[in-house]
């Protein structure tokens, strides 16, 4: 594992721990399909929550939030559609959240984007 991968894994672990403290249950981590990946899949009551974790050590180029481009959102949505199909949850309520970690500061953004 490269140092960048280790840093990313540590960021995802920190995000997962934070979300669990906030009452979410972690269902899956690093779900991959051709064309997309989901960092964390959680449950909050009856809602499936797809979490994108973005980690930046400095704010160059706009920081963590700016790195979630339209193309990245499409790949997340694609992976979420595959996950929902795999578990026969087509009509289940879901949302897309982001956990941003900029220079060690964690921010959770609920409903960061939609699949529309």
The first five atom37 places (N, CA, C, CB, O) and aatype in JSON, in Angstrom:
{
  "aatype": [20, 20, 20, 20, 20, 20, 20, 20, 20, 20, 20, 20, 20, 20, 20, 20, 20, 20, 20, 20, 20, 20, 20, 20, 20, 20, 20, 20, 20, 20, 20, 20, 20, 20, 20, 20, 20, 20, 20, 20, 20, 20, 20, 20, 20, 20, 20, 20, 20, 20, 20, 20, 20, 20, 20, 20, 20, 20, 20, 20, 20, 20, 20, 20, 20, 20, 20, 20, 20, 20, 20, 20, 20, 20, 20, 20, 20, 20, 20, 20, 20, 20, 20, 20, 20, 20, 20, 20, 20, 20, 20, 20, 20, 20, 20, 20, 20, 20, 20, 20, 20, 20, 20, 20, 20, 20, 20, 20, 20, 20, 20, 20, 20, 20, 20, 20],
  "atom_mask": [
    [1, 1, 1, 1, 1],
    [1, 1, 1, 1, 1],
    [1, 1, 1, 1, 1],
    [1, 1, 1, 1, 1],
    [1, 1, 1, 1, 1],
    [1, 1, 1, 1, 1],
    [1, 1, 1, 1, 1],
    [1, 1, 1, 1, 1],
    [1, 1, 1, 1, 1],
    [1, 1, 1, 1, 1],
    [1, 1, 1, 1, 1],
    [1, 1, 1, 1, 1],
    [1, 1, 1, 1, 1],
    [1, 1, 1, 1, 1],
    [1, 1, 1, 1, 1],
    [1, 1, 1, 1, 1],
    [1, 1, 1, 1, 1],
    [1, 1, 1, 1, 1],
    [1, 1, 1, 1, 1],
    [1, 1, 1, 1, 1],
    [1, 1, 1, 1, 1],
    [1, 1, 1, 1, 1],
    [1, 1, 1, 1, 1],
    [1, 1, 1, 1, 1],
    [1, 1, 1, 1, 1],
    [1, 1, 1, 1, 1],
    [1, 1, 1, 1, 1],
    [1, 1, 1, 1, 1],
    [1, 1, 1, 1, 1],
    [1, 1, 1, 1, 1],
    [1, 1, 1, 1, 1],
    [1, 1, 1, 1, 1],
    [1, 1, 1, 1, 1],
    [1, 1, 1, 1, 1],
    [1, 1, 1, 1, 1],
    [1, 1, 1, 1, 1],
    [1, 1, 1, 1, 1],
    [1, 1, 1, 1, 1],
    [1, 1, 1, 1, 1],
    [1, 1, 1, 1, 1],
    [1, 1, 1, 1, 1],
    [1, 1, 1, 1, 1],
    [1, 1, 1, 1, 1],
    [1, 1, 1, 1, 1],
    [1, 1, 1, 1, 1],
    [1, 1, 1, 1, 1],
    [1, 1, 1, 1, 1],
    [1, 1, 1, 1, 1],
    [1, 1, 1, 1, 1],
    [1, 1, 1, 1, 1],
    [1, 1, 1, 1, 1],
    [1, 1, 1, 1, 1],
    [1, 1, 1, 1, 1],
    [1, 1, 1, 1, 1],
    [1, 1, 1, 1, 1],
    [1, 1, 1, 1, 1],
    [1, 1, 1, 1, 1],
    [1, 1, 1, 1, 1],
    [1, 1, 1, 1, 1],
    [1, 1, 1, 1, 1],
    [1, 1, 1, 1, 1],
    [1, 1, 1, 1, 1],
    [1, 1, 1, 1, 1],
    [1, 1, 1, 1, 1],
    [1, 1, 1, 1, 1],
    [1, 1, 1, 1, 1],
    [1, 1, 1, 1, 1],
    [1, 1, 1, 1, 1],
    [1, 1, 1, 1, 1],
    [1, 1, 1, 1, 1],
    [1, 1, 1, 1, 1],
    [1, 1, 1, 1, 1],
    [1, 1, 1, 1, 1],
    [1, 1, 1, 1, 1],
    [1, 1, 1, 1, 1],
    [1, 1, 1, 1, 1],
    [1, 1, 1, 1, 1],
    [1, 1, 1, 1, 1],
    [1, 1, 1, 1, 1],
    [1, 1, 1, 1, 1],
    [1, 1, 1, 1, 1],
    [1, 1, 1, 1, 1],
    [1, 1, 1, 1, 1],
    [1, 1, 1, 1, 1],
    [1, 1, 1, 1, 1],
    [1, 1, 1, 1, 1],
    [1, 1, 1, 1, 1],
    [1, 1, 1, 1, 1],
    [1, 1, 1, 1, 1],
    [1, 1, 1, 1, 1],
    [1, 1, 1, 1, 1],
    [1, 1, 1, 1, 1],
    [1, 1, 1, 1, 1],
    [1, 1, 1, 1, 1],
    [1, 1, 1, 1, 1],
    [1, 1, 1, 1, 1],
    [1, 1, 1, 1, 1],
    [1, 1, 1, 1, 1],
    [1, 1, 1, 1, 1],
    [1, 1, 1, 1, 1],
    [1, 1, 1, 1, 1],
    [1, 1, 1, 1, 1],
    [1, 1, 1, 1, 1],
    [1, 1, 1, 1, 1],
    [1, 1, 1, 1, 1],
    [1, 1, 1, 1, 1],
    [1, 1, 1, 1, 1],
    [1, 1, 1, 1, 1],
    [1, 1, 1, 1, 1],
    [1, 1, 1, 1, 1],
    [1, 1, 1, 1, 1],
    [1, 1, 1, 1, 1],
    [1, 1, 1, 1, 1],
    [1, 1, 1, 1, 1],
    [1, 1, 1, 1, 1],
    [1, 1, 1, 1, 1]
  ],
  "atom_positions": [
    [[0.85, -1.17, 0.0], [0.0, 0.0, 0.0], [0.9, 1.25, 0.0], [-0.97, -0.01, 1.23], [1.84, 1.34, 0.8]],
    [[0.62, 2.19, -0.88], [1.41, 3.41, -0.94], [1.06, 4.33, 0.23], [1.19, 4.15, -2.28], [0.05, 4.13, 0.9]],
    [[1.89, 5.32, 0.46], [1.61, 6.25, 1.56], [0.32, 7.01, 1.3], [2.78, 7.23, 1.75], [-0.42, 7.33, 2.23]],
    [[0.03, 7.32, 0.03], [-1.23, 8.0, -0.31], [-2.43, 7.09, -0.01], [-1.22, 8.43, -1.81], [-3.45, 7.56, 0.49]],
    [[-2.31, 5.81, -0.32], [-3.39, 4.87, -0.02], [-3.58, 4.72, 1.48], [-3.09, 3.5, -0.65], [-4.71, 4.63, 1.96]],
    [[-2.48, 4.7, 2.23], [-2.58, 4.61, 3.69], [-3.26, 5.85, 4.26], [-1.18, 4.44, 4.32], [-4.09, 5.74, 5.17]],
    [[-2.92, 7.01, 3.73], [-3.56, 8.25, 4.18], [-5.05, 8.23, 3.86], [-2.88, 9.48, 3.53], [-5.88, 8.62, 4.69]],
    [[-5.39, 7.77, 2.66], [-6.8, 7.67, 2.28], [-7.57, 6.7, 3.15], [-6.92, 7.25, 0.84], [-8.7, 6.98, 3.55]],
    [[-6.96, 5.56, 3.45], [-7.61, 4.57, 4.31], [-7.81, 5.13, 5.71], [-6.77, 3.27, 4.37], [-8.84, 4.88, 6.34]],
    [[-6.82, 5.88, 6.21], [-6.95, 6.5, 7.54], [-8.07, 7.53, 7.53], [-5.63, 7.15, 7.97], [-8.81, 7.65, 8.51]],
    [[-8.19, 8.28, 6.45], [-9.27, 9.26, 6.33], [-10.64, 8.59, 6.32], [-9.09, 10.08, 5.07], [-11.57, 9.06, 6.97]],
    [[-10.75, 7.49, 5.58], [-12.02, 6.75, 5.55], [-12.34, 6.16, 6.91], [-11.97, 5.65, 4.5], [-13.5, 6.15, 7.32]],
    [[-11.33, 5.67, 7.62], [-11.55, 5.12, 8.96], [-12.02, 6.22, 9.91], [-10.26, 4.46, 9.5], [-12.92, 5.99, 10.72]],
    [[-11.41, 7.4, 9.82], [-11.83, 8.52, 10.66], [-13.26, 8.94, 10.34], [-10.88, 9.72, 10.48], [-14.05, 9.22, 11.25]],
    [[-13.6, 8.97, 9.07], [-14.96, 9.32, 8.66], [-15.96, 8.28, 9.17], [-15.05, 9.43, 7.12], [-17.02, 8.64, 9.67]],
    [[-15.62, 7.0, 9.05], [-16.51, 5.94, 9.52], [-16.73, 6.04, 11.02], [-15.93, 4.56, 9.16], [-17.86, 5.91, 11.5]],
    [[-15.66, 6.27, 11.77], [-15.79, 6.4, 13.23], [-16.68, 7.59, 13.59], [-14.4, 6.55, 13.88], [-17.52, 7.5, 14.48]],
    [[-16.48, 8.71, 12.9], [-17.29, 9.9, 13.16], [-18.77, 9.63, 12.86], [-16.78, 11.08, 12.31], [-19.65, 9.97, 13.66]],
    [[-19.04, 9.01, 11.72], [-20.43, 8.74, 11.33], [-21.09, 7.78, 12.32], [-20.49, 8.16, 9.9], [-22.27, 7.93, 12.63]],
    [[-20.35, 6.79, 12.8], [-20.9, 5.87, 13.8], [-21.23, 6.62, 15.08], [-19.91, 4.73, 14.09], [-22.25, 6.34, 15.71]],
    [[-20.39, 7.56, 15.47], [-20.68, 8.38, 16.65], [-21.95, 9.21, 16.45], [-19.49, 9.31, 16.96], [-22.63, 9.55, 17.42]],
    [[-22.25, 9.53, 15.2], [-23.44, 10.32, 14.89], [-24.7, 9.45, 14.72], [-23.2, 11.13, 13.62], [-25.78, 9.96, 14.44]],
    [[-24.54, 8.13, 14.89], [-25.68, 7.23, 14.86], [-25.88, 6.44, 13.58], [-26.88, 7.98, 15.12], [-26.84, 5.69, 13.48]],
    [[-24.99, 6.59, 12.61], [-25.11, 5.82, 11.38], [-24.45, 4.45, 11.58], [-24.46, 6.58, 10.19], [-23.49, 4.32, 12.33]],
    [[-24.98, 3.46, 10.9], [-24.4, 2.11, 10.92], [-23.64, 1.91, 9.6], [-25.51, 1.0, 11.11], [-24.18, 2.18, 8.53]],
    [[-22.42, 1.45, 9.69], [-21.63, 1.17, 8.49], [-22.07, -0.17, 7.93], [-20.09, 1.17, 8.81], [-22.02, -1.2, 8.61]],
    [[-22.5, -0.17, 6.67], [-22.98, -1.38, 6.0], [-21.87, -1.99, 5.15], [-24.21, -1.07, 5.14], [-21.71, -3.21, 5.12]],
    [[-21.12, -1.14, 4.45], [-20.06, -1.63, 3.57], [-19.03, -0.53, 3.36], [-20.65, -2.11, 2.19], [-19.3, 0.66, 3.54]],
    [[-17.84, -0.97, 2.97], [-16.75, -0.03, 2.66], [-16.16, -0.4, 1.31], [-15.65, -0.05, 3.77], [-16.08, -1.58, 0.95]],
    [[-15.76, 0.6, 0.57], [-15.06, 0.42, -0.7], [-15.75, -0.54, -1.66], [-13.67, -0.06, -0.44], [-15.13, -1.49, -2.14]],
    [[-17.02, -0.29, -1.93], [-17.77, -1.08, -2.9], [-17.36, -0.6, -4.29], [-19.33, -0.95, -2.68], [-17.51, 0.58, -4.61]],
    [[-16.85, -1.52, -5.11], [-16.36, -1.15, -6.44], [-17.12, -1.89, -7.53], [-14.86, -1.44, -6.55], [-17.44, -3.08, -7.4]],
    [[-17.4, -1.16, -8.58], [-17.93, -1.74, -9.81], [-17.17, -1.09, -10.96], [-19.5, -1.52, -9.95], [-16.5, -0.07, -10.77]],
    [[-17.27, -1.67, -12.12], [-16.63, -1.04, -13.28], [-17.21, 0.35, -13.46], [-16.82, -1.91, -14.57], [-18.41, 0.52, -13.68]],
    [[-16.35, 1.33, -13.38], [-16.79, 2.71, -13.6], [-17.11, 3.51, -12.36], [-17.97, 2.7, -14.46], [-17.43, 4.69, -12.46]],
    [[-17.05, 2.9, -11.17], [-17.37, 3.67, -9.98], [-17.01, 2.98, -8.69], [-18.82, 3.99, -9.97], [-16.74, 1.77, -8.66]],
    [[-17.0, 3.75, -7.61], [-16.68, 3.23, -6.29], [-17.44, 4.03, -5.24], [-15.16, 3.28, -6.02], [-17.67, 5.23, -5.38]],
    [[-17.83, 3.33, -4.17], [-18.45, 3.96, -3.01], [-17.52, 3.77, -1.82], [-19.88, 3.37, -2.72], [-17.16, 2.64, -1.49]],
    [[-17.13, 4.87, -1.19], [-16.21, 4.77, -0.05], [-16.89, 4.1, 1.13], [-15.7, 6.16, 0.35], [-16.37, 3.12, 1.68]],
    [[-18.05, 4.61, 1.52], [-18.8, 4.06, 2.66], [-20.27, 3.97, 2.29], [-18.61, 4.92, 3.94], [-20.81, 4.85, 1.63]],
    [[-20.9, 2.89, 2.73], [-22.35, 2.76, 2.61], [-22.86, 2.6, 4.02], [-22.78, 1.54, 1.68], [-22.43, 1.71, 4.76]],
    [[-23.79, 3.46, 4.41], [-24.29, 3.48, 5.78], [-25.81, 3.39, 5.79], [-23.83, 4.74, 6.5], [-26.47, 3.54, 4.76]],
    [[-26.33, 3.15, 6.96], [-27.78, 3.2, 7.2], [-28.03, 4.21, 8.29], [-28.36, 1.79, 7.59], [-27.35, 4.22, 9.32]],
    [[-29.0, 5.06, 8.05], [-29.49, 5.98, 9.08], [-31.0, 5.78, 9.11], [-29.1, 7.5, 8.77], [-31.73, 6.24, 8.24]],
    [[-31.43, 5.08, 10.14], [-32.82, 4.62, 10.23], [-33.12, 3.8, 9.0], [-33.83, 5.82, 10.38], [-32.48, 2.77, 8.79]],
    [[-34.09, 4.2, 8.17], [-34.44, 3.4, 6.99], [-33.81, 3.94, 5.71], [-35.95, 3.35, 6.83], [-34.18, 3.5, 4.61]],
    [[-32.88, 4.86, 5.82], [-32.26, 5.49, 4.64], [-30.87, 4.91, 4.4], [-32.18, 7.03, 4.83], [-30.06, 4.82, 5.32]],
    [[-30.61, 4.51, 3.16], [-29.27, 4.1, 2.76], [-28.51, 5.37, 2.41], [-29.31, 3.08, 1.54], [-28.98, 6.19, 1.63]],
    [[-27.33, 5.52, 2.99], [-26.54, 6.73, 2.79], [-25.22, 6.34, 2.12], [-26.28, 7.46, 4.15], [-24.44, 5.56, 2.66]],
    [[-24.99, 6.89, 0.94], [-23.75, 6.66, 0.21], [-22.82, 7.82, 0.53], [-24.0, 6.53, -1.34], [-23.16, 8.98, 0.31]],
    [[-21.65, 7.5, 1.06], [-20.73, 8.52, 1.56], [-19.47, 8.57, 0.69], [-20.36, 8.25, 3.02], [-18.8, 7.55, 0.49]],
    [[-19.16, 9.75, 0.2], [-17.89, 9.99, -0.47], [-16.97, 10.7, 0.52], [-18.08, 10.85, -1.78], [-17.33, 11.74, 1.07]],
    [[-15.8, 10.13, 0.75], [-14.83, 10.71, 1.68], [-13.73, 11.35, 0.84], [-14.25, 9.62, 2.66], [-13.13, 10.71, -0.02]],
    [[-13.46, 12.63, 1.11], [-12.41, 13.35, 0.4], [-11.45, 13.95, 1.41], [-12.99, 14.45, -0.52], [-11.87, 14.64, 2.34]],
    [[-10.19, 13.69, 1.22], [-9.16, 14.11, 2.16], [-8.15, 14.98, 1.42], [-8.47, 12.89, 2.81], [-7.64, 14.59, 0.37]],
    [[-7.86, 16.14, 1.97], [-6.83, 17.01, 1.43], [-6.0, 17.56, 2.57], [-7.46, 18.17, 0.59], [-6.54, 18.0, 3.59]],
    [[-4.69, 17.53, 2.42], [-3.82, 18.05, 3.47], [-3.64, 19.56, 3.37], [-2.46, 17.36, 3.42], [-3.17, 20.2, 4.31]],
    [[-4.01, 20.12, 2.22], [-3.96, 21.57, 2.05], [-5.06, 21.99, 1.08], [-2.56, 22.03, 1.54], [-5.61, 21.15, 0.37]],
    [[-5.38, 23.26, 1.05], [-6.51, 23.76, 0.26], [-6.14, 24.16, -1.16], [-7.12, 24.94, 0.95], [-6.93, 24.82, -1.84]],
    [[-4.96, 23.77, -1.63], [-4.6, 24.06, -3.03], [-5.65, 23.46, -3.96], [-3.18, 23.51, -3.37], [-6.2, 22.4, -3.68]],
    [[-5.91, 24.14, -5.02], [-6.88, 23.68, -6.03], [-8.28, 23.55, -5.46], [-6.43, 22.35, -6.59], [-9.07, 22.76, -5.99]],
    [[-8.63, 24.29, -4.42], [-9.99, 24.32, -3.91], [-10.29, 23.38, -2.77], [-10.9, 24.02, -5.0], [-11.4, 23.43, -2.24]],
    [[-9.37, 22.54, -2.36], [-9.6, 21.66, -1.22], [-10.45, 20.45, -1.56], [-10.25, 22.43, -0.13], [-10.68, 20.14, -2.73]],
    [[-10.91, 19.77, -0.52], [-11.62, 18.49, -0.67], [-12.94, 18.64, -1.43], [-11.88, 17.88, 0.7], [-13.25, 17.81, -2.28]],
    [[-13.71, 19.67, -1.12], [-15.02, 19.84, -1.76], [-14.89, 20.02, -3.27], [-15.76, 21.04, -1.15], [-15.68, 19.47, -4.04]],
    [[-13.91, 20.79, -3.68], [-13.73, 21.06, -5.11], [-13.33, 19.82, -5.89], [-12.69, 22.15, -5.3], [-13.47, 19.79, -7.11]],
    [[-12.83, 18.8, -5.2], [-12.39, 17.59, -5.89], [-13.55, 16.66, -6.25], [-11.38, 16.86, -5.04], [-13.34, 15.64, -6.91]],
    [[-14.76, 16.99, -5.81], [-15.92, 16.15, -6.14], [-16.59, 16.77, -7.36], [-16.93, 16.04, -4.92], [-17.57, 17.51, -7.26]],
    [[-16.04, 16.45, -8.5], [-16.49, 17.02, -9.77], [-17.78, 16.35, -10.25], [-15.39, 16.88, -10.84], [-18.23, 15.36, -9.67]],
    [[-18.36, 16.89, -11.3], [-19.57, 16.29, -11.9], [-19.28, 14.87, -12.36], [-20.08, 17.15, -13.09], [-20.11, 13.99, -12.2]],
    [[-18.11, 14.65, -12.93], [-17.72, 13.31, -13.37], [-17.62, 12.35, -12.19], [-16.38, 13.35, -14.12], [-18.08, 11.21, -12.27]],
    [[-17.04, 12.8, -11.09], [-16.92, 11.97, -9.88], [-18.32, 11.65, -9.34], [-16.08, 12.69, -8.79], [-18.57, 10.51, -8.96]],
    [[-19.21, 12.62, -9.32], [-20.58, 12.39, -8.84], [-21.29, 11.34, -9.71], [-21.4, 13.71, -8.83], [-22.0, 10.48, -9.19]],
    [[-21.1, 11.41, -11.02], [-21.71, 10.41, -11.92], [-21.2, 9.01, -11.6], [-21.41, 10.76, -13.4], [-21.98, 8.06, -11.6]],
    [[-19.9, 8.87, -11.32], [-19.33, 7.57, -10.99], [-19.87, 7.04, -9.65], [-17.81, 7.65, -10.94], [-20.1, 5.84, -9.5]],
    [[-20.07, 7.93, -8.7], [-20.64, 7.54, -7.4], [-22.08, 7.08, -7.6], [-20.58, 8.72, -6.39], [-22.49, 6.06, -7.04]],
    [[-22.84, 7.83, -8.38], [-24.24, 7.48, -8.64], [-24.33, 6.14, -9.36], [-24.94, 8.59, -9.47], [-25.19, 5.32, -9.04]],
    [[-23.46, 5.91, -10.32], [-23.43, 4.62, -11.04], [-23.19, 3.48, -10.06], [-22.33, 4.63, -12.13], [-23.89, 2.47, -10.1]],
    [[-22.2, 3.63, -9.2], [-21.91, 2.57, -8.22], [-23.08, 2.37, -7.27], [-20.64, 2.91, -7.42], [-23.4, 1.23, -6.91]],
    [[-23.73, 3.45, -6.87], [-24.9, 3.35, -5.97], [-26.04, 2.59, -6.66], [-25.38, 4.75, -5.54], [-26.71, 1.77, -6.03]],
    [[-26.25, 2.86, -7.93], [-27.3, 2.14, -8.67], [-27.0, 0.65, -8.7], [-27.44, 2.69, -10.1], [-27.9, -0.17, -8.53]],
    [[-25.75, 0.3, -8.93], [-25.36, -1.12, -8.92], [-25.61, -1.73, -7.54], [-23.87, -1.28, -9.31], [-26.15, -2.84, -7.44]],
    [[-25.23, -1.03, -6.48], [-25.4, -1.55, -5.13], [-26.88, -1.75, -4.82], [-24.77, -0.6, -4.1], [-27.27, -2.79, -4.28]],
    [[-27.7, -0.76, -5.16], [-29.14, -0.87, -4.91], [-29.74, -2.04, -5.69], [-29.86, 0.44, -5.28], [-30.6, -2.76, -5.18]],
    [[-29.29, -2.23, -6.92], [-29.78, -3.34, -7.74], [-29.34, -4.67, -7.14], [-29.28, -3.21, -9.18], [-30.14, -5.61, -7.06]],
    [[-28.09, -4.76, -6.74], [-27.56, -6.0, -6.18], [-28.34, -6.45, -4.95], [-26.09, -5.83, -5.81], [-28.54, -7.64, -4.74]],
    [[-28.79, -5.49, -4.15], [-29.51, -5.83, -2.91], [-31.02, -5.62, -3.02], [-28.97, -5.0, -1.77], [-31.72, -5.58, -2.02]],
    [[-31.5, -5.48, -4.26], [-32.95, -5.38, -4.54], [-33.6, -4.25, -3.73], [-33.64, -6.71, -4.23], [-34.66, -4.44, -3.13]],
    [[-32.96, -3.1, -3.73], [-33.45, -1.95, -2.97], [-33.78, -0.79, -3.9], [-32.42, -1.51, -1.93], [-33.53, 0.37, -3.56]],
    [[-34.35, -1.09, -5.06], [-34.62, -0.08, -6.09], [-35.42, 1.11, -5.55], [-35.36, -0.71, -7.24], [-35.13, 2.25, -5.91]],
    [[-36.42, 0.85, -4.72], [-37.3, 1.92, -4.26], [-36.97, 2.39, -2.84], [-38.73, 1.45, -4.31], [-37.71, 3.18, -2.26]],
    [[-35.88, 1.92, -2.3], [-35.51, 2.3, -0.94], [-35.03, 3.76, -0.91], [-34.39, 1.35, -0.38], [-34.38, 4.21, -1.85]],
    [[-35.36, 4.48, 0.15], [-34.87, 5.86, 0.24], [-33.35, 5.87, 0.41], [-35.55, 6.6, 1.43], [-32.79, 5.06, 1.15]],
    [[-32.7, 6.79, -0.28], [-31.26, 6.9, -0.16], [-30.85, 8.35, -0.39], [-30.55, 5.97, -1.16], [-31.62, 9.17, -0.88]],
    [[-29.6, 8.64, -0.01], [-29.06, 9.98, -0.24], [-27.55, 9.88, -0.39], [-29.44, 10.95, 0.92], [-26.93, 8.86, -0.08]],
    [[-26.97, 10.97, -0.87], [-25.53, 11.06, -1.09], [-24.96, 12.13, -0.18], [-25.21, 11.36, -2.58], [-25.32, 13.31, -0.28]],
    [[-24.06, 11.72, 0.71], [-23.4, 12.62, 1.63], [-21.91, 12.65, 1.31], [-23.64, 12.2, 3.11], [-21.39, 11.77, 0.62]],
    [[-21.24, 13.66, 1.82], [-19.78, 13.75, 1.71], [-19.19, 14.02, 3.07], [-19.36, 14.85, 0.7], [-19.76, 14.75, 3.88]],
    [[-18.06, 13.41, 3.33], [-17.26, 13.76, 4.49], [-15.98, 14.35, 3.92], [-16.97, 12.51, 5.44], [-15.22, 13.68, 3.21]],
    [[-15.75, 15.61, 4.24], [-14.58, 16.34, 3.75], [-13.59, 16.5, 4.89], [-14.99, 17.72, 3.17], [-13.96, 16.93, 5.99]],
    [[-12.36, 16.16, 4.63], [-11.31, 16.34, 5.63], [-10.25, 17.23, 5.0], [-10.7, 14.95, 6.1], [-9.46, 16.79, 4.16]],
    [[-10.26, 18.49, 5.42], [-9.31, 19.48, 4.93], [-8.37, 19.85, 6.06], [-10.03, 20.73, 4.38], [-8.8, 20.35, 7.1]],
    [[-7.09, 19.62, 5.86], [-6.07, 19.99, 6.86], [-6.46, 19.49, 8.25], [-5.87, 21.51, 6.89], [-6.27, 20.2, 9.24]],
    [[-6.99, 18.27, 8.33], [-7.33, 17.65, 9.61], [-8.71, 18.0, 10.14], [-6.34, 18.04, 10.61], [-9.14, 17.42, 11.14]],
    [[-9.42, 18.93, 9.51], [-10.76, 19.32, 9.96], [-11.81, 18.5, 9.19], [-11.0, 20.85, 9.75], [-11.83, 18.52, 7.96]],
    [[-12.67, 17.81, 9.91], [-13.69, 16.96, 9.31], [-15.02, 17.7, 9.23], [-13.86, 15.65, 10.12], [-15.45, 18.32, 10.2]],
    [[-15.66, 17.64, 8.06], [-16.98, 18.24, 7.85], [-17.87, 17.22, 7.16], [-16.88, 19.56, 7.01], [-17.49, 16.65, 6.14]],
    [[-19.06, 17.01, 7.72], [-20.03, 16.07, 7.14], [-21.1, 16.89, 6.45], [-20.66, 15.12, 8.24], [-21.75, 17.73, 7.07]],
    [[-21.28, 16.66, 5.16], [-22.3, 17.36, 4.39], [-23.38, 16.36, 4.0], [-21.68, 18.05, 3.12], [-23.15, 15.47, 3.18]],
    [[-24.55, 16.52, 4.6], [-25.69, 15.66, 4.28], [-26.31, 16.15, 2.97], [-26.74, 15.67, 5.44], [-26.3, 17.34, 2.66]],
    [[-26.86, 15.2, 2.21], [-27.5, 15.55, 0.93], [-26.59, 16.44, 0.09], [-28.84, 16.26, 1.18], [-27.03, 17.47, -0.42]],
    [[-25.35, 16.06, -0.06], [-24.37, 16.86, -0.79], [-24.73, 17.0, -2.26], [-23.0, 16.24, -0.66], [-24.46, 18.03, -2.88]],
    [[-25.36, 15.96, -2.83], [-25.81, 16.02, -4.22], [-26.9, 14.98, -4.4], [-24.63, 15.78, -5.21], [-27.1, 14.12, -3.54]],
    [[-27.6, 15.07, -5.52], [-28.68, 14.12, -5.82], [-28.36, 13.36, -7.1], [-30.04, 14.86, -5.95], [-27.44, 13.72, -7.84]],
    [[-29.13, 12.33, -7.35], [-28.93, 11.52, -8.54], [-29.68, 12.09, -9.75], [-29.4, 10.09, -8.28], [-29.63, 11.52, -10.84]],
    [[-30.35, 13.19, -9.57], [-31.12, 13.79, -10.68], [-30.25, 14.38, -11.74], [-32.04, 14.85, -10.16], [-30.76, 14.92, -12.73]]
  ]
}
